[in-house]
Amino acid sequence: MPAKSKAQQKAAGAALSAKRGDTKVSDLQGASKDMYDSMSEDELEDFANGERQGKPEHADKDG
């Protein structure tokens, strides 16, 4: 499932980087830390990949 906003993609990318050991888990905060804890590397990759053009900066809170 691809991200619905640029912010979600950025958070997933940060969490993916930590899962792969490229960045420190202690550097994560907010949504990226939650994603790191609750999603697999494959799920994060799916979420982070995709076109950013045309996506809103933030997703609607309604879903």
C-alpha positions in Angstrom: 0.0 0.0 0.0 1.7 3.3 -1.0 1.7 6.3 1.2 -1.0 8.9 0.8 1.2 11.9 1.5 4.7 13.1 1.2 5.0 13.2 5.0 4.1 9.5 5.2 6.7 8.7 2.6 9.4 10.6 4.4 8.6 8.9 7.7 8.6 5.5 6.1 11.9 6.3 4.5 13.4 7.2 7.8 12.1 4.1 9.5 13.4 2.0 6.6 16.8 3.5 6.9 16.9 2.6 10.6 15.7 -1.0 9.9 18.5 -1.4 7.4 21.0 -0.1 9.9 21.9 3.0 7.9 20.7 5.4 10.7 20.3 5.1 14.4 16.9 4.0 15.8 17.4 6.6 18.6 17.3 9.3 15.9 13.7 8.4 15.0 10.7 10.2 16.4 7.0 10.5 16.0 5.5 8.6 13.0 8.8 7.2 11.8 9.5 5.6 15.2 5.9 4.1 15.3 6.4 2.8 11.7 9.8 1.3 12.7 8.2 -0.6 15.6 5.1 -1.8 13.8 6.1 -2.5 10.1 8.4 -4.9 8.4 11.2 -3.8 6.1 9.1 -5.0 3.1 6.1 -3.0 4.2 8.2 0.1 4.8 9.7 -0.2 1.4 6.3 -0.4 -0.3 5.1 2.6 1.7 8.2 4.7 1.0 8.4 3.9 -2.7 6.3 5.6 -5.3 5.8 8.9 -7.0 5.7 12.0 -4.7 4.5 14.4 -7.3 0.8 15.2 -6.9 0.6 14.0 -3.3 -0.4 16.4 -0.6 2.2 17.3 2.0 0.1 15.7 4.8 -2.8 13.2 4.6 -6.3 14.0 5.8 -6.9 12.9 9.3 -10.1 11.3 8.2 -8.2 8.7 6.2 
